[in-house]
Amino acid sequence: MHAPGPMQLLLIAIVLLVLFGRGKIANMMGEVGKGITAFKKGIKDGTDEIEKTSADGAKDVTPEKEKV
């Protein structure tokens, strides 16, 4: 399967514009941008939390009976 050519991409863009209209497509792209921003923020928060817990050091979870 090969990638679509420039004429095929132009035809797809025209069909989408006719079906949804310029305003609807702009709104959808805005929502996609917000979703990407939220995803990046979630990734950053997750890595910050992991770094914070690993900075606390390893905890000894050996039961009291087994400690010598």
C-alpha positions, 0 to 999 in steps of 0.5 A: 500500500502506498501513500496518497499523492498530493491530488488525493490529499487535496480531494480529501481536504475538500471533502472534509471542508464541505462535510464539516465546514471551516468552523467545525474543523477549527474547533476539532483542531482546538480540541486536539491541541487541548488533548495533546497539552493535557497528555504532556502535562500528565506525563510531566506530572507522572515523571515528577512524582516518580523522581520525587519518590525515588529521591526519598531513597529506598525503604527497608521493607524487611519484616522485623522478625527477619532483621538481624 
